Amino acid sequence: MAGTILEEDQGVDPGNYIVRGWNGLVVSPSGKTIKLPDNGYLLVPFAGSLVDDPEPVESQIIPFVIDTKAPVSKLNNPAIVVSKNVGTISGRVTSSLLMDLKGLFNSPLSDLIGVAAVYLDSNGEDQEIDGQLNDDGTFSINVPGDTRG
């Protein structure tokens, strides 16, 4: 499928193809607006005038993913193990489009998916702690024990 994702009057810097707040809509060459489904895609920039038949800039082709669903995970049994006032939550991400399409990227899974836990600190404020995610989908998150003081 070919279509226009973004047109910039001033252009964009090479390698800088970030589109924030994009709703997944593209305009096909026929002018029809299409919403891309969750999947992996290739962004292929073209250089040149539309009149002069622009050429693809193959050195700048980059994969991207539209993934609107949260990963599915399963906690271990028991889900949390406490030792020396530190709880370790552990489990496995069992399903995620980003896991399925990991081969498009030269990155560890932890660069594509994050795991975190939120707890209440001694002031009653929410605190977020990031966990560790392994390439096989297993994860662990260390959280403090009793924080009520």
Sequence and secondary structure as in RCSB ss.txt:
>XXXX:A:sequence
MAGTILEEDQGVDPGNYIVRGWNGLVVSPSGKTIKLPDNGYLLVPFAGSLVDDPEPVESQIIPFVIDTKAPVSKL
NNPAIVVSKNVGTISGRVTSSLLMDLKGLFNSPLSDLIGVAAVYLDSNGEDQEIDGQLNDDGTFSINVPGDTRG
>XXXX:A:secstr
   BS   TT   TT    TT  SEEE TTS EEE  SEEEEE  EES STT  EE GGG EEEEE  S  EEEE
EEEEEEEETTEEEEEEEEEE HHHHTGGGSSS GGGT   EEEEE TTS EEEEE EE TTSEEEEEEES    
